[in-house]
Amino acid sequence: MRKRAPGDTWFWRISKKLFNRPIDKIFNIKPFNTDKLPKPPYLIVANHNHFLDAIFVMAAIDNPISWVAARGTFQSRLLGIPLKLTDSIEKQKGVPDMKTVRNIFKSLEHGGAVGLFPEGSVTWDGRTGKIYPGIEKLLNKIKVPIVGAKIHGGYLTKPRWAEKRRRGTIEIEFGVFEDDKVLKFIYDSEWDWQSSKKYRFIGKKKALGLERIMWFCPKCGSYRTVKALGNEALCSKCLSSFVVDDFGYINDKSIDLIVDEQINLLRSYAEDLEELNAGIGQVIVRNRNNGNVMDRFRGAITLNRVGIRVGNRLFVMDKIKGLSTFLKRFVEFIYEDAVVMIKTDISSFLIYNFLEI
């Protein structure tokens, strides 16, 4: 009997038959260069601009893929089960993880295809983000083909900050490489792509969630006065309006430029004030080694030059390692021997950038 390859599970086979065609139809996926793809084993490396990027890629490829996924995703009741049933590989976000590297090589040695998102997190602004340290070394050490998957349109289909999906087009361009040159290939700006394609992304209430990236009014600079209503957001102080159009722009401006402006405003605001209020947060503290919950609490979030305080608990800036965001609402970091996850409604990206500047 032929031994199955990693990822070739009953769950993958059933999912492939049941969901491939609906996924293609719902998201209008257009793959390119699939005829050039090698047979497993290979490593597939993709940019990350939608939470369903792995599903988009698998819809375009015939063989199973074991994806490297964040430990927080494995711990999710909704997402953890399908990950485990497809031989996915667990990784702690934000820090080097040798166990993950060993599992990647093990899967490749057994004839599997392994999928990896070098950014670790979905982009907030439509640009490929920072690459995890050590990725280049891993890619140059791999002795199997490296497949690049450049995904366009995923971000505009549903921006990370948004509440509602749009109906548009997703293109996936494939290429085959031998080393870290694949990273240059997968670099993507949705805005460069959209400026040439001009695809429409049709949906309702497209501005909902905009507060997650628009912390300051772009017109008057006031903090937390912008509220989303349907396809537009309004500033309660100066009454300025910010409309999200069918091409993904806000008042004809791309979101990457808006995010850059917001970070500059945040930097100036942080220099002028001793403390920044960031709403209410729910905290889960887990043991770094075994993932067991050590503590849970809730409180008001305040940010200052010392660190981040939630209720009466202070996390000192100098001790925070491996800072990242998870899904829409979570900030995650290593703190001493623990993994700290803070859930907020609209402040995760704000907290991340405050701690980074």
C-alpha positions in Angstrom: 0.0 0.0 0.0 1.3 3.4 -0.9 2.0 5.5 2.2 0.0 8.8 2.2 1.9 12.1 1.9 1.6 14.6 4.8 -1.7 16.5 4.4 -3.4 13.8 2.4 -6.1 13.2 4.9 -9.7 12.2 4.7 -10.6 15.7 5.8 -8.6 17.3 3.0 -10.1 14.9 0.3 -13.7 15.6 1.4 -13.1 19.3 1.7 -11.5 19.4 -1.7 -14.5 17.8 -3.4 -17.1 19.8 -1.5 -15.7 23.3 -1.3 -13.3 23.9 -4.2 -16.0 24.9 -6.7 -17.9 27.1 -4.3 -14.7 28.8 -3.2 -13.7 29.5 -6.8 -17.2 30.9 -7.6 -17.6 33.0 -4.4 -14.2 34.6 -4.6 -13.7 34.6 -8.4 -10.2 33.1 -8.2 -8.0 33.3 -11.2 -4.7 31.3 -11.0 -1.8 31.7 -13.4 1.2 29.4 -14.3 -0.2 26.3 -12.5 1.1 24.2 -15.4 4.7 25.1 -14.2 4.2 23.7 -10.7 6.4 20.7 -9.7 5.1 17.6 -7.9 5.6 17.4 -4.1 7.8 17.6 -2.2 8.1 21.4 -2.3 7.8 24.5 -0.1 5.1 27.0 -1.1 5.7 30.6 0.0 2.9 33.2 -0.2 2.1 36.8 0.7 -0.6 37.2 3.2 -3.4 39.6 2.5 -6.6 37.7 3.5 -7.4 35.3 6.4 -8.4 32.7 3.8 -5.2 32.9 1.7 -4.3 29.2 2.4 -7.8 28.1 1.1 -7.4 30.3 -2.0 -4.0 28.7 -2.8 -5.3 25.2 -2.2 -8.3 25.8 -4.4 -5.8 26.4 -7.3 -3.6 23.4 -6.6 -4.4 19.7 -6.8 -2.2 18.3 -4.1 -2.6 18.8 -0.3 -0.6 21.4 1.6 0.5 21.3 5.2 0.4 25.0 6.3 2.5 26.5 9.0 0.0 28.3 11.3 0.2 30.3 14.5 -0.3 28.6 17.8 -3.1 30.9 18.6 -4.9 29.6 15.5 -4.4 26.0 16.7 -5.9 27.0 20.0 -9.0 28.4 18.3 -12.1 26.2 18.7 -13.2 27.0 15.2 -10.0 26.9 13.3 -7.9 24.5 15.4 -9.7 21.3 14.3 -9.3 21.7 10.5 -5.7 22.6 11.0 -5.0 19.4 13.0 -7.0 17.3 10.5 -4.8 18.5 7.6 -1.4 17.9 9.2 -0.7 21.6 9.6 2.4 22.7 11.5 2.2 24.8 14.7 4.4 27.9 15.3 4.6 30.5 18.0 4.2 33.9 16.3 6.9 36.5 16.5 9.9 34.4 17.6 12.2 31.8 16.1 10.9 28.3 16.6 13.3 25.4 15.9 10.6 22.8 16.5 8.6 24.3 13.6 11.7 24.2 11.4 12.2 20.5 12.2 8.6 19.7 11.4 8.8 21.5 8.1 11.9 19.4 7.0 10.2 16.2 8.3 7.1 16.9 6.2 9.2 17.6 3.1 11.3 14.4 3.7 8.1 12.4 3.7 7.0 13.8 0.3 4.7 16.5 1.4 4.1 20.1 0.3 4.4 22.7 3.1 2.9 26.2 3.0 4.4 29.2 4.6 3.5 32.9 5.0 6.8 34.7 5.7 5.0 37.7 7.1 3.3 35.7 9.7 0.3 38.0 9.8 -2.3 39.3 7.3 -1.4 42.8 6.0 -3.4 45.7 7.5 -2.8 48.1 4.6 -2.4 46.0 1.5 1.4 45.9 1.4 3.5 42.9 2.1 4.8 43.3 5.7 8.0 42.5 7.5 9.5 39.1 6.9 10.2 37.0 10.0 13.9 36.7 11.0 15.5 33.5 9.8 13.2 33.0 6.8 16.0 33.7 4.3 18.2 31.2 6.0 15.5 28.6 5.9 14.8 29.2 2.2 18.5 28.9 1.3 18.8 25.7 3.2 15.8 23.9 1.6 16.7 21.3 -1.0 13.4 21.0 -2.7 11.7 23.4 -5.1 10.3 26.6 -3.7 7.0 27.7 -5.1 6.0 31.3 -4.9 2.3 32.3 -4.7 1.7 36.0 -5.2 -1.9 36.7 -4.2 -3.7 39.8 -5.5 -7.1 41.0 -4.6 -7.5 39.2 -1.3 -7.0 42.3 0.7 -9.5 44.3 -1.3 -12.0 41.4 -1.1 -12.0 41.9 2.7 -9.4 44.3 4.3 -8.2 43.0 7.6 -9.8 45.9 9.4 -13.2 45.5 7.7 -16.4 43.8 8.9 -17.9 43.0 5.6 -16.7 41.1 2.5 -16.8 42.6 -1.0 -17.3 40.7 -4.3 -14.4 41.1 -6.6 -11.5 39.2 -8.2 -8.6 37.3 -6.7 -5.5 36.5 -8.9 -2.8 34.1 -7.8 0.5 34.1 -9.8 2.8 31.1 -9.3 6.5 30.9 -9.9 9.2 28.3 -9.0 12.5 29.2 -7.3 15.5 27.6 -5.6 16.3 30.1 -2.8 15.2 33.3 -1.1 14.6 35.1 -4.4 11.1 34.0 -3.9 10.6 36.7 -1.3 11.1 39.4 -3.9 8.6 37.6 -6.2 5.8 37.5 -3.6 6.2 41.1 -2.5 2.8 42.7 -3.2 1.2 46.1 -3.1 -2.5 45.8 -3.6 -2.5 49.4 -4.7 0.1 49.1 -7.4 -1.9 46.1 -8.7 -5.3 47.8 -8.4 -4.0 51.0 -10.1 -3.5 48.9 -13.3 -6.4 46.4 -13.0 -9.1 48.8 -11.7 -11.3 45.9 -10.5 -14.5 46.7 -8.7 -15.0 45.2 -5.2 -18.8 45.5 -4.6 -20.2 45.3 -1.1 -22.4 46.9 1.5 -21.2 48.8 4.6 -17.7 48.9 3.4 -16.5 51.4 6.0 -17.5 49.3 9.0 -14.3 48.6 11.1 -12.4 51.6 9.7 -11.8 52.8 13.3 -9.2 50.0 13.5 -6.8 51.9 11.2 -8.1 55.4 11.4 -7.4 56.4 15.0 -7.2 60.1 14.2 -9.3 62.2 12.0 -7.2 62.9 8.8 -8.6 66.4 8.6 -8.6 67.8 12.2 -6.3 65.3 13.9 -8.6 64.6 16.8 -8.2 61.2 18.5 -11.0 58.6 18.3 -13.6 60.9 16.8 -14.0 58.9 13.5 -17.0 56.5 13.5 -18.0 54.2 10.6 -21.5 54.3 9.2 -22.3 52.1 6.2 -19.9 53.0 3.3 -18.6 56.1 5.0 -17.1 57.3 8.3 -17.7 60.6 10.0 -15.6 62.7 12.4 -17.8 63.8 15.3 -15.6 66.9 15.8 -15.1 68.5 12.4 -17.9 66.5 10.5 -15.5 65.4 7.8 -16.6 62.4 5.7 -14.5 59.5 4.5 -16.1 57.3 1.9 -14.9 53.8 0.9 -15.5 53.4 -2.9 -15.8 50.2 -5.0 -12.1 50.2 -5.9 -11.0 50.1 -2.2 -9.9 53.7 -1.9 -11.0 56.2 0.8 -11.7 59.6 -0.6 -9.6 58.6 -3.6 -6.6 57.7 -1.4 -5.1 54.3 -1.0 -5.1 52.8 2.5 -1.3 52.3 2.7 -0.9 56.1 2.5 -3.6 56.6 5.1 -1.9 54.1 7.5 1.4 55.9 7.1 -0.3 59.2 8.0 -1.9 57.6 11.0 1.4 56.2 12.3 3.0 59.7 12.0 0.0 61.2 13.9 0.4 58.5 16.5 4.1 59.3 16.9 3.4 63.0 17.4 0.5 62.3 19.8 2.6 59.9 21.9 5.3 62.5 22.3 2.9 65.2 23.5 0.9 63.1 26.0 2.1 61.0 28.9 -0.6 58.4 28.4 -2.9 57.1 25.6 -6.2 55.4 26.4 -7.0 52.4 24.1 -10.3 51.1 25.4 -11.1 47.9 27.3 -9.1 44.7 26.9 -9.5 41.1 27.8 -6.2 39.3 28.6 -5.3 35.7 28.4 -1.8 34.7 29.7 -0.6 31.2 28.7 2.5 29.2 29.6 5.0 29.6 26.8 6.0 25.9 26.7 2.7 24.0 27.1 0.0 26.6 26.2 -1.9 26.2 29.5 -3.8 29.2 30.7 -2.1 30.9 33.7 -4.3 33.9 34.1 -7.3 35.8 32.7 -8.4 39.3 33.5 -10.0 42.4 32.0 -9.4 46.1 32.3 -8.9 49.5 30.7 -5.9 49.7 28.4 -3.4 52.6 28.8 -0.2 53.0 26.8 2.9 55.0 27.8 6.6 55.1 27.4 7.0 52.4 30.1 4.7 49.9 28.5 1.1 48.7 28.3 -1.2 48.6 31.3 -4.4 46.5 31.4 -6.3 47.2 34.6 -3.7 47.0 37.3 -1.3 44.8 35.4 1.7 46.5 33.7 3.7 44.9 30.9 7.0 46.7 30.7 8.1 47.7 27.2 11.7 46.3 27.5 10.4 42.8 28.4 8.0 42.5 25.5 9.3 40.2 22.7 7.8 38.8 19.5 5.1 41.5 19.2 2.4 40.7 16.6 -1.3 41.0 15.9 -3.7 38.1 15.5 -6.9 38.2 13.5 -8.6 41.6 13.9 -8.9 42.0 17.6 -5.8 40.5 19.2 -2.3 41.7 20.1 0.1 39.0 21.1 3.6 39.0 22.6 6.1 37.0 24.6 6.5 38.3 28.2 9.1 36.5 30.3 7.9 32.8 30.3 4.4 33.5 29.1 2.5 34.3 25.9 0.2 37.3 26.4 -2.9 37.8 24.2 -4.9 41.0 24.6 -8.3 41.2 22.9 -9.8 44.6 22.0 -12.6 45.6 19.7 -10.8 48.2 17.6 -7.4 48.9 19.2 -5.1 45.9 18.3 -3.3 47.7 15.4 -3.1 50.9 17.4 -1.4 49.1 20.3 0.9 47.2 18.0 2.1 50.5 16.4 2.4 52.3 19.7 4.7 49.6 21.0 6.7 49.6 17.7 7.4 53.4 17.4 
